[in-house]
Amino acid sequence: MASRRLEPGFAPEILSSRVSVLLRPDEQTFAAMISGWTDQQLARGLKRSTIEPRLKLVRRFQTFTNAYPWTWKPVDVEEFMSELRSGSGVAVSTLRSH
């Protein structure tokens, strides 16, 4: 059987208990997702100046919800946007871009 080449960020390898012990599986899975998304955006030719604000927004949303993407609900987005609007007076156009 030929061995297959594993790409950086290959989820089954990262999440396999044979490879490493996941002490904080939610955090480690989220970090792997962010890393993979970053790599995907770079592969599309996007600049760091485009990618970084996107990553910052997703991390900010994760902190706001204190949850991870696989548990996010539409109401989380509504509450986050409402908080942005009322807390710091973010413009509607900025909310739409988010």
Beta strands, then each sheet from edge to edge (+ up, - down):
end
